[in-house]
Each structure stands twice: as C-alpha cells, then as structure tokens.
Amino acid sequence: MANALDTPWTIGGIELPNRLVLAPLAGIGNWFVRLQAKRYGAGLVVSEMVSSFGLKYGDARTHREFLRIHPDEHPVSIQLFGHDAEVMREAAAIVAEAGADMVDLNYGCPVRKVCKTGAGSALLDDPDRAVAIARAAVEGAGGLPVTVKLRCGNRPGERTGVTLAHRLVEEAGVSGIAFHPRHASQQHSGQPDYDLAAELVRSLPVPVMLSGGLRSDEAALHAFERSGAAAVMLARGSLGNPWRFQRLLGLREGEPTREEVADELRWVIDRAEEHLGVERAGRYLRKFYPWYAETMGLTKAEKQPLVEAPTTAHARAALDELTAAVAA
C-alpha cells in the first residue's frame, strides 16, 4: 500500500518515524494497549485521558496505573483533562517527571460527567479558560511538546474549535493540534467534515493530526489524503485489529489468520493480568473480547464462549478450542 503514511515528521522538535498515531481511548489506552500499537508500527501512542486533579492530589491508583510507561512504547504522549490552569500546570510537570515524551490536553470529550466540571468539550465554549489551561500546561511540561485534541464545536455548524486552535498556538504555544471534525453532540456518529480539517491544516503553522471516522484502511487513507493532515489517529478502528497499522504502512497485506488473532489476544490477556491482577483483568477484558472475535470473523455460536468468558482462564480455553477447530 503505497502512501506517505510511512514518512517521518516532527512535532515540537520530536521526530516521529511515521504518520500513524494511536488515539487516546478513554478507559482503554493503558500501557499495554499502547505497546501493542507500537509493536505493530504506530509512530506515536497517546494514553487514555488522565485526571489532572487525580495527579495533583496524589491519587495512588491514578499514579500507579495511568502513569505506567513501558520502555518500548516511546515516544508516548500522556493525555490530561481538567478545568483548572494551576492544577494542570502541576499535572503536566508530574507527567514530564514520569517520563512521557509529550503532553496532550483533552478539549474534545463529550461525556456529560466530564463536561459538567468544565473540562473536555465544555472548554470549546470557554476559550479564555481553554487558552489559560494550555499555557499553564506548556509552562509545567518543562519543554516537552504540548498538543491539544479538540472538536470543531459543541453544536451543529459551530467552528469554535477552529478559532480556538489558532489561539492555542498563538497565545499558549502548543506544538500541535489533534482535530476531530465532528461537533461534540454527534459523539462518534455522522460523517466527519474533512474539508474543514483541510482548512485548519492550511491555516495553522503547527502539525494537525486527524481523528474521527477512520474505522477502515480505506477510510484512513481517504481522510489523510483529503485533509492534508500531518498524521492520522487510529482509535476504534484499531481495537482488536492492530494489523491495521501494518497494512497502512505497507508492511503486510490482508487480514490476520484466526491463529494470529488468538495469539495476539493471549498476549493481551497476559499483559492485562500483569497490569491489573488476574481477577480484575477478567472483568476488564470483557470489552476486549468482542473486538477480537470480530477480527476473527466468528459466527455467533463460535464467539459466545469467548465474549461471555467470566475469567481469563475461560477466555484462554475458548481460544484453545477455536484454534484447535481450525487445525483439525
């Protein structure tokens, strides 16, 4: 697959080997999900969003689980969310101390429990606060590049995100923008406005990473070429299918075999147990199993023992049965 996605680029002085980025995935993008994307070729990986307040006030679980960085996943960006500039300054400093290569700020999350605090996409309606928070993060990060992920607006037809992106660069000194060209009320549905993204790309002096609607190889390529963005951020389109990174980089063709998918899911199960312990991993991975079942192309009957596995031991047994059936 010949395209420019495999060419290097820089953001804030950091050189990245290619133009594929693992997007921040709330509740999902921990160190082993990021490491998986890196293993399959992602040039940059971004963490799930981390509470700036949780970092400042020393929440043990936030520090232990959300700031865990594997030595093989660099370069890695840790995404923060919050509504207070002083808290964000301290949180950015903590992230830098933890060994991150970049800091990303979440100005795009549409979830009500985040927005009602004044964070996430609520900041699109409070641009002065948004600029102040970003400026504080730049100051706290101690020289690390700071990027901001935002949407085009909160409501249909709005361009507040475009206007804010310019202010974030000019007044706060951010090094890049991750742009999701859907308004927040769309959540993750509807067609993204890639022409609006192209307009932002042409008008900003810093790199723009494109997010939204990239659920297939073809969609990712189309959006990359149409927008002219510096990079594309794979999110849900990579869940259960990290081979998408390889295909887009021209490193392989076609979907993985059932055995390949089963082996990769076994790797995920092992890492989840390492990260969370066996019992918590069993609960946590229930949202992962359907993604891998879909990539394997399982029938409803075939996938049932896997997607309903109550423990990791049951999941491994289901995988053994699935691969034994193929071998037979």
LINRARA-V562472 format. One record per residue. N is the residue number from 0. RES is the residue in three letters. SS is DSSP state (h for helix, s for strand, l for the rest). PHI is phi in radians with two decimals (none if undefined). Layout:
BEGIN
[[N,RES,SS,PHI] [N,RES,SS,PHI]]
END
This chain:
BEGIN
[[0,MET,l,none] [1,ALA,l,-1.49] [2,ASN,l,-2.85] [3,ALA,h,-1.55] [4,LEU,h,-1.15] [5,ASP,h,-1.61] [6,THR,l,-1.66] [7,PRO,l,-1.29] [8,TRP,s,-2.73] [9,THR,s,-2.24] [10,ILE,s,-2.46] [11,GLY,l,1.00] [12,GLY,l,1.51] [13,ILE,s,-1.67] [14,GLU,s,-1.49] [15,LEU,s,-1.98] [16,PRO,l,-1.28] [17,ASN,l,-2.73] [18,ARG,l,-1.86] [19,LEU,s,-1.92] [20,VAL,s,-2.19] [21,LEU,s,-1.37] [22,ALA,l,-1.21] [23,PRO,l,-1.17] [24,LEU,l,-2.16] [25,ALA,l,-1.02] [26,GLY,l,1.33] [27,ILE,l,-2.27] [28,GLY,l,-1.33] [29,ASN,l,-1.42] [30,TRP,h,-1.06] [31,PHE,h,-1.39] [32,VAL,h,-1.20] [33,ARG,h,-1.16] [34,LEU,h,-1.09] [35,GLN,h,-1.04] [36,ALA,h,-1.05] [37,LYS,h,-1.13] [38,ARG,h,-1.04] [39,TYR,l,-1.70] [40,GLY,l,2.10] [41,ALA,l,-1.00] [42,GLY,l,-1.41] [43,LEU,s,-2.56] [44,VAL,s,-2.19] [45,VAL,s,-2.13] [46,SER,l,-1.31] [47,GLU,l,-1.09] [48,MET,l,-1.23] [49,VAL,s,-2.09] [50,SER,s,-1.23] [51,SER,h,-1.12] [52,PHE,h,-1.18] [53,GLY,h,-1.06] [54,LEU,h,-1.26] [55,LYS,h,-1.06] [56,TYR,l,-1.61] [57,GLY,l,1.25] [58,ASP,l,-1.03] [59,ALA,h,-1.08] [60,ARG,h,-1.17] [61,THR,h,-1.03] [62,HIS,h,-1.18] [63,ARG,h,-1.22] [64,GLU,h,-1.70] [65,PHE,h,-1.51] [66,LEU,l,-1.81] [67,ARG,l,-1.32] [68,ILE,l,-2.16] [69,HIS,l,-1.43] [70,PRO,l,-1.06] [71,ASP,l,-1.62] [72,GLU,l,-1.70] [73,HIS,l,-1.17] [74,PRO,l,-1.31] [75,VAL,s,-2.30] [76,SER,s,-1.98] [77,ILE,s,-1.77] [78,GLN,s,-1.62] [79,LEU,s,-1.97] [80,PHE,s,-2.36] [81,GLY,l,2.86] [82,HIS,l,-2.16] [83,ASP,l,-2.10] [84,ALA,h,-1.14] [85,GLU,h,-1.15] [86,VAL,h,-1.12] [87,MET,h,-1.15] [88,ARG,h,-1.03] [89,GLU,h,-1.18] [90,ALA,h,-1.14] [91,ALA,h,-1.09] [92,ALA,h,-1.14] [93,ILE,h,-1.12] [94,VAL,h,-1.10] [95,ALA,h,-1.06] [96,GLU,h,-1.14] [97,ALA,h,-1.28] [98,GLY,l,1.86] [99,ALA,l,-1.19] [100,ASP,l,-1.66] [101,MET,s,-2.59] [102,VAL,s,-2.15] [103,ASP,s,-2.06] [104,LEU,s,-1.94] [105,ASN,s,-1.62] [106,TYR,s,-2.02] [107,GLY,l,-2.22] [108,CYS,l,-1.12] [109,PRO,l,-1.63] [110,VAL,l,-1.17] [111,ARG,h,-1.05] [112,LYS,h,-1.16] [113,VAL,h,-1.47] [114,CYS,h,-1.15] [115,LYS,l,-1.19] [116,THR,l,-1.51] [117,GLY,l,1.66] [118,ALA,l,-1.76] [119,GLY,h,1.05] [120,SER,h,-1.21] [121,ALA,h,-1.04] [122,LEU,h,-1.22] [123,LEU,h,-1.13] [124,ASP,h,-1.64] [125,ASP,l,-2.38] [126,PRO,h,-1.09] [127,ASP,h,-1.10] [128,ARG,h,-1.11] [129,ALA,h,-1.05] [130,VAL,h,-1.17] [131,ALA,h,-1.10] [132,ILE,h,-1.12] [133,ALA,h,-1.14] [134,ARG,h,-1.09] [135,ALA,h,-1.12] [136,ALA,h,-1.12] [137,VAL,h,-1.06] [138,GLU,h,-1.16] [139,GLY,h,-1.28] [140,ALA,l,-1.26] [141,GLY,l,1.09] [142,GLY,l,1.77] [143,LEU,l,-1.19] [144,PRO,s,-1.09] [145,VAL,s,-2.04] [146,THR,s,-2.07] [147,VAL,s,-2.30] [148,LYS,s,-1.77] [149,LEU,s,-2.52] [150,ARG,s,-1.83] [151,CYS,l,-1.28] [152,GLY,l,3.00] [153,ASN,l,-1.60] [154,ARG,l,-2.26] [155,PRO,l,-0.92] [156,GLY,l,1.49] [157,GLU,l,-1.36] [158,ARG,l,-2.17] [159,THR,h,-1.06] [160,GLY,h,-1.17] [161,VAL,h,-1.15] [162,THR,h,-1.08] [163,LEU,h,-1.12] [164,ALA,h,-0.98] [165,HIS,h,-1.13] [166,ARG,h,-1.14] [167,LEU,h,-1.10] [168,VAL,h,-1.30] [169,GLU,h,-1.30] [170,GLU,h,-1.80] [171,ALA,h,-1.84] [172,GLY,l,1.39] [173,VAL,l,-1.24] [174,SER,l,-1.64] [175,GLY,s,-3.01] [176,ILE,s,-2.21] [177,ALA,s,-1.79] [178,PHE,s,-2.02] [179,HIS,s,-1.92] [180,PRO,l,-1.42] [181,ARG,l,-2.18] [182,HIS,l,-1.35] [183,ALA,h,-1.05] [184,SER,h,-1.18] [185,GLN,h,-1.37] [186,GLN,l,0.98] [187,HIS,l,-2.05] [188,SER,l,-1.93] [189,GLY,l,1.49] [190,GLN,l,-1.39] [191,PRO,l,-1.14] [192,ASP,l,-1.60] [193,TYR,h,-1.23] [194,ASP,h,-1.20] [195,LEU,h,-1.14] [196,ALA,h,-1.06] [197,ALA,h,-1.10] [198,GLU,h,-1.09] [199,LEU,h,-1.15] [200,VAL,h,-1.01] [201,ARG,h,-1.19] [202,SER,h,-1.73] [203,LEU,l,-1.68] [204,PRO,l,-1.51] [205,VAL,l,-2.12] [206,PRO,s,-1.11] [207,VAL,s,-2.04] [208,MET,s,-1.74] [209,LEU,s,-1.76] [210,SER,s,-2.27] [211,GLY,l,1.85] [212,GLY,l,1.38] [213,LEU,l,-1.71] [214,ARG,l,-1.53] [215,SER,l,-2.39] [216,ASP,h,-1.02] [217,GLU,h,-1.14] [218,ALA,h,-1.13] [219,ALA,h,-1.12] [220,LEU,h,-1.13] [221,HIS,h,-1.05] [222,ALA,h,-1.14] [223,PHE,h,-1.06] [224,GLU,h,-1.26] [225,ARG,h,-1.24] [226,SER,h,-1.50] [227,GLY,l,1.27] [228,ALA,l,-1.10] [229,ALA,l,-1.21] [230,ALA,s,-2.80] [231,VAL,s,-2.07] [232,MET,s,-1.90] [233,LEU,s,-1.48] [234,ALA,l,-2.11] [235,ARG,h,-1.05] [236,GLY,h,-1.16] [237,SER,h,-1.79] [238,LEU,l,-1.24] [239,GLY,l,1.34] [240,ASN,l,-2.54] [241,PRO,l,-1.16] [242,TRP,h,-1.09] [243,ARG,h,-1.05] [244,PHE,h,-1.05] [245,GLN,h,-1.09] [246,ARG,h,-1.11] [247,LEU,h,-1.18] [248,LEU,l,-1.60] [249,GLY,l,1.31] [250,LEU,l,-1.65] [251,ARG,l,-2.78] [252,GLU,l,-2.19] [253,GLY,l,1.41] [254,GLU,l,-1.37] [255,PRO,l,-1.24] [256,THR,l,-1.32] [257,ARG,h,-1.06] [258,GLU,h,-1.14] [259,GLU,h,-1.09] [260,VAL,h,-1.15] [261,ALA,h,-1.08] [262,ASP,h,-1.11] [263,GLU,h,-1.19] [264,LEU,h,-1.16] [265,ARG,h,-1.07] [266,TRP,h,-1.07] [267,VAL,h,-1.10] [268,ILE,h,-1.07] [269,ASP,h,-1.03] [270,ARG,h,-1.20] [271,ALA,h,-1.12] [272,GLU,h,-1.13] [273,GLU,h,-1.10] [274,HIS,h,-1.42] [275,LEU,h,-2.01] [276,GLY,l,1.57] [277,VAL,h,-1.09] [278,GLU,h,-1.16] [279,ARG,h,-1.14] [280,ALA,h,-1.06] [281,GLY,h,-1.03] [282,ARG,h,-1.31] [283,TYR,h,-1.06] [284,LEU,l,-1.36] [285,ARG,h,-1.07] [286,LYS,h,-1.38] [287,PHE,h,-1.42] [288,TYR,h,-1.00] [289,PRO,h,-1.07] [290,TRP,h,-1.12] [291,TYR,h,-1.28] [292,ALA,h,-1.09] [293,GLU,h,-1.15] [294,THR,h,-1.11] [295,MET,h,-1.29] [296,GLY,l,1.22] [297,LEU,l,-1.30] [298,THR,l,-1.29] [299,LYS,h,-1.02] [300,ALA,h,-1.19] [301,GLU,h,-1.14] [302,LYS,h,-1.43] [303,GLN,h,-0.96] [304,PRO,h,-1.09] [305,LEU,h,-1.39] [306,VAL,h,-1.23] [307,GLU,l,-1.82] [308,ALA,l,-1.07] [309,PRO,l,-1.36] [310,THR,l,-2.41] [311,THR,h,-1.17] [312,ALA,h,-1.11] [313,HIS,h,-1.10] [314,ALA,h,-1.13] [315,ARG,h,-1.10] [316,ALA,h,-1.11] [317,ALA,h,-1.11] [318,LEU,h,-1.13] [319,ASP,h,-1.08] [320,GLU,h,-1.16] [321,LEU,h,-1.15] [322,THR,h,-1.34] [323,ALA,h,-1.15] [324,ALA,h,-1.10] [325,VAL,h,-1.20] [326,ALA,h,-1.11] [327,ALA,l,-1.24]]
END
